[in-house]
Amino acid sequence: MNAGFLLSANLDALFDAYLLSFDETGTLRVSAAVSMEERVRLGLNEGQKLRWVDAKHQPYLHAHRMKCAWLAA
């Protein structure tokens, strides 16, 4: 798998903790466990997207989303 994402430190930490992920189009998805106050402080915006998502990223993003239990809820 090839992830190839360069994320800011705050996004990377939340991504690694499975508190945020990205959908098939690269749109940011954030767990409800991250409060609105924390989202504002961390600069997380509604509709925020990865600049580039290639087909080879899809398996990695899908596997990551499957580990985000909050997405299944």
LUMBAFI-613910 format. One record per residue: residue number from 1; residue in one letter; x, y, z of N, C-alpha, C, O, CB in turn. Coordinates in Angstrom, 1 decimal. Glycine has a CB too. Layout:
% LUMBAFI-613910
(NUM, A, (X, Y, Z), (X, Y, Z), (X, Y, Z), (X, Y, Z), (X, Y, Z))
...
***
This chain:
% LUMBAFI-613910
(1, M, (0.8, -1.2, 0.0), (0.0, 0.0, 0.0), (0.9, 1.2, 0.0), (2.0, 1.3, 0.6), (-0.9, 0.0, 1.2))
(2, N, (0.4, 2.3, -0.6), (1.1, 3.5, -0.7), (0.2, 4.6, -0.2), (-0.8, 5.0, -0.8), (1.5, 3.9, -2.2))
(3, A, (0.5, 5.1, 1.0), (-0.3, 6.2, 1.6), (0.1, 7.5, 1.0), (-0.7, 8.1, 0.3), (-0.1, 6.3, 3.2))
(4, G, (1.4, 7.9, 1.2), (1.9, 9.1, 0.5), (1.2, 10.4, 0.9), (1.2, 11.4, 0.2), (1.7, 9.0, -0.9))
(5, F, (0.7, 10.5, 2.2), (0.0, 11.7, 2.6), (1.0, 12.5, 3.5), (1.5, 11.9, 4.5), (-1.3, 11.4, 3.3))
(6, L, (1.1, 13.8, 3.3), (1.9, 14.6, 4.2), (0.9, 15.5, 4.9), (0.3, 16.4, 4.4), (2.9, 15.5, 3.4))
(7, L, (0.6, 15.1, 6.2), (-0.4, 15.8, 7.0), (0.3, 16.7, 8.0), (1.5, 16.4, 8.4), (-1.3, 14.8, 7.7))
(8, S, (-0.4, 17.7, 8.4), (0.1, 18.6, 9.5), (0.2, 17.7, 10.8), (-0.5, 16.7, 10.9), (-0.7, 19.9, 9.7))
(9, A, (1.0, 18.2, 11.8), (1.1, 17.4, 13.0), (-0.2, 17.1, 13.7), (-0.4, 16.0, 14.2), (2.1, 18.1, 13.9))
(10, N, (-1.1, 18.1, 13.7), (-2.4, 17.8, 14.4), (-3.2, 16.8, 13.6), (-3.8, 16.0, 14.3), (-3.1, 19.2, 14.5))
(11, L, (-3.3, 16.9, 12.3), (-4.0, 15.9, 11.5), (-3.4, 14.6, 11.6), (-4.1, 13.6, 11.8), (-4.1, 16.4, 10.1))
(12, D, (-2.1, 14.5, 11.6), (-1.4, 13.2, 11.6), (-1.7, 12.5, 13.0), (-1.9, 11.3, 13.0), (0.1, 13.4, 11.5))
(13, A, (-1.6, 13.2, 14.1), (-1.9, 12.6, 15.4), (-3.3, 12.1, 15.5), (-3.5, 11.0, 16.0), (-1.6, 13.7, 16.5))
(14, L, (-4.3, 12.9, 15.0), (-5.6, 12.4, 15.0), (-5.9, 11.2, 14.1), (-6.6, 10.3, 14.4), (-6.6, 13.5, 14.7))
(15, F, (-5.2, 11.3, 12.9), (-5.3, 10.2, 12.0), (-4.7, 8.9, 12.6), (-5.3, 7.8, 12.5), (-4.5, 10.5, 10.7))
(16, D, (-3.6, 9.0, 13.2), (-2.9, 7.8, 13.8), (-3.7, 7.3, 15.0), (-3.7, 6.1, 15.3), (-1.5, 8.2, 14.3))
(17, A, (-4.5, 8.1, 15.6), (-5.3, 7.7, 16.8), (-6.7, 7.3, 16.3), (-7.6, 6.9, 17.1), (-5.5, 8.8, 17.8))
(18, Y, (-6.9, 7.2, 15.0), (-8.2, 6.9, 14.3), (-9.4, 7.8, 14.8), (-10.5, 7.3, 14.9), (-8.5, 5.4, 14.7))
(19, L, (-9.1, 9.0, 15.0), (-10.1, 10.0, 15.4), (-10.5, 10.9, 14.2), (-11.4, 11.7, 14.3), (-9.6, 10.9, 16.5))
(20, L, (-9.8, 10.7, 13.1), (-10.2, 11.3, 11.8), (-9.7, 10.4, 10.7), (-8.8, 9.7, 10.8), (-9.6, 12.8, 11.7))
(21, S, (-10.4, 10.5, 9.6), (-10.1, 9.8, 8.4), (-10.5, 10.6, 7.2), (-11.0, 11.8, 7.4), (-10.7, 8.4, 8.4))
(22, F, (-10.4, 10.1, 6.0), (-10.8, 10.7, 4.8), (-11.7, 9.8, 4.0), (-11.4, 8.6, 3.9), (-9.6, 11.2, 4.0))
(23, D, (-12.7, 10.3, 3.4), (-13.6, 9.5, 2.6), (-12.9, 9.2, 1.2), (-11.8, 9.6, 1.0), (-15.0, 10.1, 2.4))
(24, E, (-13.7, 8.6, 0.3), (-13.1, 8.2, -1.0), (-12.7, 9.4, -1.8), (-11.8, 9.3, -2.7), (-14.2, 7.4, -1.8))
(25, T, (-13.3, 10.6, -1.6), (-13.0, 11.8, -2.3), (-11.9, 12.6, -1.6), (-11.5, 13.7, -2.1), (-14.2, 12.6, -2.5))
(26, G, (-11.5, 12.2, -0.4), (-10.4, 12.9, 0.3), (-11.0, 13.9, 1.3), (-10.3, 14.7, 1.9), (-9.5, 13.6, -0.6))
(27, T, (-12.3, 13.9, 1.5), (-13.0, 14.8, 2.4), (-12.7, 14.3, 3.8), (-12.9, 13.2, 4.1), (-14.5, 14.9, 2.1))
(28, L, (-12.4, 15.3, 4.7), (-12.1, 15.0, 6.1), (-13.4, 14.5, 6.8), (-14.4, 15.1, 6.7), (-11.6, 16.2, 6.8))
(29, R, (-13.2, 13.4, 7.6), (-14.3, 12.9, 8.5), (-13.7, 12.9, 9.9), (-12.6, 12.4, 10.1), (-14.8, 11.5, 8.0))
(30, V, (-14.4, 13.5, 10.8), (-13.8, 13.7, 12.2), (-14.8, 13.0, 13.2), (-16.0, 13.2, 13.1), (-13.6, 15.1, 12.6))
(31, S, (-14.2, 12.2, 14.1), (-15.0, 11.6, 15.1), (-15.7, 12.6, 16.0), (-15.2, 13.7, 16.3), (-14.1, 10.6, 16.0))
(32, A, (-16.9, 12.2, 16.5), (-17.6, 13.1, 17.5), (-16.8, 13.2, 18.8), (-17.1, 14.1, 19.6), (-19.0, 12.5, 17.8))
(33, A, (-15.9, 12.3, 19.0), (-15.0, 12.4, 20.2), (-14.2, 13.7, 20.2), (-13.6, 14.0, 21.3), (-14.2, 11.2, 20.4))
(34, V, (-14.0, 14.3, 19.1), (-13.3, 15.5, 19.0), (-14.3, 16.7, 19.0), (-15.1, 16.8, 18.1), (-12.4, 15.6, 17.6))
(35, S, (-14.3, 17.4, 20.1), (-15.3, 18.4, 20.3), (-15.2, 19.6, 19.3), (-14.2, 19.7, 18.7), (-15.2, 19.0, 21.7))
(36, M, (-16.2, 20.3, 19.2), (-16.2, 21.5, 18.3), (-15.1, 22.5, 18.7), (-14.5, 23.1, 17.9), (-17.6, 22.2, 18.3))
(37, E, (-14.9, 22.7, 20.0), (-13.9, 23.6, 20.5), (-12.5, 23.1, 20.1), (-11.7, 23.9, 19.6), (-14.0, 23.7, 22.1))
(38, E, (-12.3, 21.8, 20.2), (-11.0, 21.2, 19.8), (-10.8, 21.3, 18.3), (-9.7, 21.6, 17.8), (-10.9, 19.7, 20.2))
(39, R, (-11.9, 21.1, 17.5), (-11.8, 21.2, 16.1), (-11.4, 22.6, 15.6), (-10.6, 22.8, 14.8), (-13.2, 20.8, 15.4))
(40, V, (-12.0, 23.6, 16.3), (-11.7, 25.0, 16.0), (-10.2, 25.3, 16.3), (-9.5, 25.9, 15.6), (-12.6, 26.0, 16.7))
(41, R, (-9.8, 24.8, 17.5), (-8.4, 25.1, 18.0), (-7.4, 24.4, 17.1), (-6.3, 24.9, 16.9), (-8.3, 24.6, 19.4))
(42, L, (-7.8, 23.2, 16.5), (-6.9, 22.5, 15.7), (-7.0, 22.9, 14.2), (-6.2, 22.4, 13.4), (-7.2, 21.0, 15.8))
(43, G, (-7.9, 23.8, 13.9), (-8.0, 24.2, 12.5), (-8.7, 23.2, 11.6), (-8.5, 23.2, 10.4), (-6.7, 24.6, 11.9))
(44, L, (-9.6, 22.4, 12.1), (-10.3, 21.4, 11.3), (-11.6, 22.1, 10.8), (-12.4, 22.6, 11.6), (-10.7, 20.1, 12.2))
(45, N, (-11.8, 22.1, 9.5), (-12.9, 22.8, 8.9), (-13.8, 21.9, 8.2), (-13.3, 20.9, 7.6), (-12.4, 23.9, 8.0))
(46, E, (-15.1, 22.1, 8.2), (-16.1, 21.4, 7.5), (-15.7, 21.4, 6.0), (-15.4, 22.5, 5.4), (-17.5, 21.9, 7.7))
(47, G, (-15.7, 20.3, 5.4), (-15.4, 20.2, 3.9), (-14.0, 20.2, 3.6), (-13.6, 20.2, 2.4), (-16.1, 21.3, 3.2))
(48, Q, (-13.1, 20.2, 4.6), (-11.6, 20.2, 4.3), (-11.3, 18.9, 3.6), (-11.8, 17.8, 3.9), (-10.8, 20.3, 5.7))
(49, K, (-10.4, 19.0, 2.6), (-10.1, 17.9, 1.7), (-8.6, 17.7, 1.5), (-7.8, 18.7, 1.6), (-10.8, 18.0, 0.4))
(50, L, (-8.2, 16.5, 1.2), (-6.8, 16.3, 0.8), (-6.7, 17.0, -0.6), (-7.7, 17.0, -1.4), (-6.5, 14.8, 0.7))
(51, R, (-5.5, 17.5, -0.9), (-5.4, 18.1, -2.2), (-5.4, 17.2, -3.4), (-5.7, 17.5, -4.5), (-4.1, 18.9, -2.2))
(52, W, (-4.9, 15.9, -3.1), (-4.8, 15.0, -4.2), (-5.0, 13.6, -3.6), (-4.4, 13.2, -2.6), (-3.4, 15.1, -4.8))
(53, V, (-5.9, 12.8, -4.3), (-6.2, 11.4, -3.9), (-6.1, 10.6, -5.2), (-6.8, 10.9, -6.2), (-7.6, 11.3, -3.2))
(54, D, (-5.2, 9.7, -5.2), (-5.0, 8.8, -6.4), (-5.7, 7.5, -6.1), (-6.0, 7.1, -5.0), (-3.5, 8.6, -6.7))
(55, A, (-6.0, 6.7, -7.2), (-6.6, 5.4, -7.0), (-5.8, 4.5, -6.1), (-6.3, 3.7, -5.4), (-6.8, 4.8, -8.4))
(56, K, (-4.4, 4.7, -6.2), (-3.6, 3.8, -5.3), (-3.7, 4.1, -3.8), (-3.3, 3.3, -3.0), (-2.1, 3.9, -5.8))
(57, H, (-4.3, 5.3, -3.5), (-4.5, 5.6, -2.1), (-5.8, 5.0, -1.5), (-5.9, 4.8, -0.3), (-4.6, 7.2, -2.0))
(58, Q, (-6.7, 4.6, -2.4), (-8.0, 4.1, -2.0), (-7.9, 2.9, -1.0), (-8.6, 2.9, 0.0), (-8.8, 3.7, -3.1))
(59, P, (-7.1, 1.9, -1.3), (-7.0, 0.7, -0.4), (-6.5, 1.1, 1.0), (-7.1, 0.6, 2.0), (-6.1, -0.4, -1.0))
(60, Y, (-5.6, 2.0, 1.0), (-5.1, 2.5, 2.3), (-6.1, 3.3, 3.1), (-6.3, 3.1, 4.3), (-3.8, 3.4, 2.1))
(61, L, (-6.8, 4.2, 2.4), (-7.9, 5.0, 3.0), (-9.0, 4.1, 3.5), (-9.6, 4.2, 4.6), (-8.4, 6.0, 2.1))
(62, H, (-9.4, 3.1, 2.7), (-10.4, 2.2, 3.1), (-10.0, 1.4, 4.3), (-10.8, 1.2, 5.2), (-10.7, 1.2, 1.9))
(63, A, (-8.8, 0.8, 4.3), (-8.4, 0.1, 5.5), (-8.3, 1.0, 6.7), (-8.7, 0.5, 7.8), (-6.9, -0.5, 5.2))
(64, H, (-7.9, 2.2, 6.6), (-7.9, 3.1, 7.7), (-9.4, 3.4, 8.2), (-9.6, 3.3, 9.4), (-7.3, 4.5, 7.4))
(65, R, (-10.3, 3.6, 7.3), (-11.7, 3.9, 7.7), (-12.3, 2.6, 8.4), (-13.1, 2.8, 9.4), (-12.5, 4.2, 6.5))
(66, M, (-11.9, 1.4, 8.0), (-12.4, 0.3, 8.7), (-12.0, 0.1, 10.1), (-12.6, -0.5, 10.9), (-12.0, -1.0, 7.9))
(67, K, (-10.9, 0.8, 10.5), (-10.4, 0.8, 11.9), (-11.0, 1.9, 12.7), (-10.8, 2.0, 13.9), (-8.9, 0.9, 11.9))
(68, C, (-11.7, 2.8, 12.1), (-12.4, 3.9, 12.7), (-13.8, 3.4, 13.1), (-14.8, 3.6, 12.4), (-12.5, 5.2, 11.8))
(69, A, (-13.9, 2.8, 14.3), (-15.2, 2.3, 14.8), (-16.4, 3.3, 14.7), (-17.5, 2.9, 14.5), (-15.1, 1.7, 16.2))
(70, W, (-16.0, 4.5, 15.0), (-17.1, 5.6, 15.0), (-17.7, 5.8, 13.6), (-18.8, 6.3, 13.6), (-16.5, 6.9, 15.5))
(71, L, (-17.0, 5.4, 12.6), (-17.6, 5.6, 11.2), (-18.7, 4.6, 11.0), (-19.6, 4.8, 10.2), (-16.5, 5.5, 10.2))
(72, A, (-18.7, 3.4, 11.7), (-19.6, 2.4, 11.5), (-20.9, 2.6, 12.3), (-21.9, 2.0, 12.1), (-19.1, 1.0, 11.9))
(73, A, (-20.8, 3.6, 13.3), (-21.9, 3.8, 14.2), (-23.0, 4.6, 13.5), (-24.0, 4.9, 14.1), (-21.5, 4.6, 15.4))
***
